[in-house]
């Protein structure tokens, strides 16, 4: 029992030392959890089911909004537009008009 505890402590110590060494040389870093909305690069904005097997999705990818049509045969890009906070509602409305 004592050897097992010692082995676990030794492995954790080695992992901590390796992490410290990598961080000191700039090879590893921790950004923390992406809690801010602006830090997220991929976000599902809206989904419109057309039939049980067909739907349209509005997805924000970094600084673009993409309108995707999904069906059993695959995924089709319908439209791609620039995305920013000022035109957030206008872009969503424009993409929704394109889908209908």
KEVEX-495072 format. One record per residue (C-alpha): z, x, y; residue in three letters. Coordinates in Angstrom, 2 decimals. Layout:
N
        zz        xx        yy   code
         Z         X         Y    Ala
...
END
This chain:
100
        zz        xx        yy   code
      0.00      0.00      0.00    Unk
      0.89      2.81      2.39    Unk
     -2.37      4.64      1.70    Unk
     -4.41      1.52      2.46    Unk
     -2.69      0.98      5.80    Unk
     -3.16      4.64      6.67    Unk
     -6.86      4.41      5.72    Unk
     -7.37      1.34      7.94    Unk
     -5.60      3.01     10.88    Unk
     -7.70      6.16     10.37    Unk
    -10.99      4.19     10.28    Unk
    -10.05      2.20     13.40    Unk
     -9.09      5.45     15.14    Unk
    -12.43      7.02     14.23    Unk
    -14.31      3.95     15.49    Unk
    -12.33      3.99     18.74    Unk
    -13.00      7.71     19.20    Unk
    -16.73      7.25     18.53    Unk
    -16.87      4.39     21.04    Unk
    -15.03      6.45     23.66    Unk
    -17.42      9.37     23.10    Unk
    -20.53      7.16     23.36    Unk
    -19.24      5.42     26.50    Unk
    -18.36      8.72     28.17    Unk
    -21.93      9.95     27.62    Unk
    -23.46      6.68     28.84    Unk
    -24.91      5.71     25.46    Unk
    -22.81      2.57     25.01    Unk
    -21.54      0.04     27.53    Unk
    -20.07     -3.44     27.56    Unk
    -21.43     -5.97     30.04    Unk
    -19.01     -8.69     29.08    Unk
    -19.86    -12.26     28.14    Unk
    -22.79    -13.80     30.00    Unk
    -20.87    -16.63     31.62    Unk
    -22.83    -16.85     34.85    Unk
    -25.93    -19.02     34.82    Unk
    -27.98    -16.35     36.59    Unk
    -27.16    -13.80     33.87    Unk
    -28.80    -15.92     31.18    Unk
    -32.45    -15.08     30.55    Unk
    -33.32    -18.02     28.32    Unk
    -32.24    -21.58     29.06    Unk
    -33.32    -24.94     27.70    Unk
    -33.72    -27.26     30.69    Unk
    -35.06    -30.49     29.19    Unk
    -36.39    -31.99     25.96    Unk
    -38.54    -35.10     25.68    Unk
    -39.03    -36.48     22.16    Unk
    -42.46    -38.13     21.84    Unk
    -42.36    -39.08     18.15    Unk
    -39.93    -38.07     15.40    Unk
    -42.03    -34.95     14.78    Unk
    -43.45    -34.23     18.25    Unk
    -41.60    -33.21     21.41    Unk
    -42.04    -31.47     24.74    Unk
    -39.56    -28.80     25.89    Unk
    -39.03    -27.32     29.35    Unk
    -37.55    -23.83     29.01    Unk
    -36.62    -21.28     31.69    Unk
    -37.43    -17.71     30.68    Unk
    -36.08    -15.24     33.28    Unk
    -38.04    -16.17     36.42    Unk
    -40.58    -18.52     34.80    Unk
    -40.47    -22.07     33.49    Unk
    -42.59    -22.86     30.46    Unk
    -43.54    -26.27     29.15    Unk
    -43.94    -26.22     25.36    Unk
    -45.38    -28.89     23.08    Unk
    -43.89    -28.79     19.58    Unk
    -45.42    -30.42     16.52    Unk
    -45.35    -29.88     12.76    Unk
    -48.46    -27.70     13.08    Unk
    -46.81    -25.35     15.59    Unk
    -45.93    -24.69     19.20    Unk
    -48.39    -24.88     22.12    Unk
    -47.87    -23.53     25.64    Unk
    -48.81    -26.32     28.06    Unk
    -47.93    -24.75     31.41    Unk
    -46.14    -21.70     32.85    Unk
    -44.91    -21.67     36.45    Unk
    -42.69    -19.46     38.63    Unk
    -39.02    -20.50     38.62    Unk
    -36.51    -20.13     41.45    Unk
    -33.48    -22.09     42.61    Unk
    -35.26    -23.65     45.61    Unk
    -38.03    -25.26     43.59    Unk
    -35.91    -26.09     40.54    Unk
    -36.32    -29.85     40.87    Unk
    -39.92    -29.67     42.07    Unk
    -40.95    -27.52     39.11    Unk
    -39.22    -29.85     36.67    Unk
    -41.00    -32.85     38.15    Unk
    -44.38    -31.05     38.11    Unk
    -43.93    -30.06     34.47    Unk
    -42.83    -33.59     33.56    Unk
    -45.96    -35.01     35.19    Unk
    -48.10    -32.57     33.20    Unk
    -46.50    -33.73     29.94    Unk
    -47.24    -37.41     30.51    Unk
END
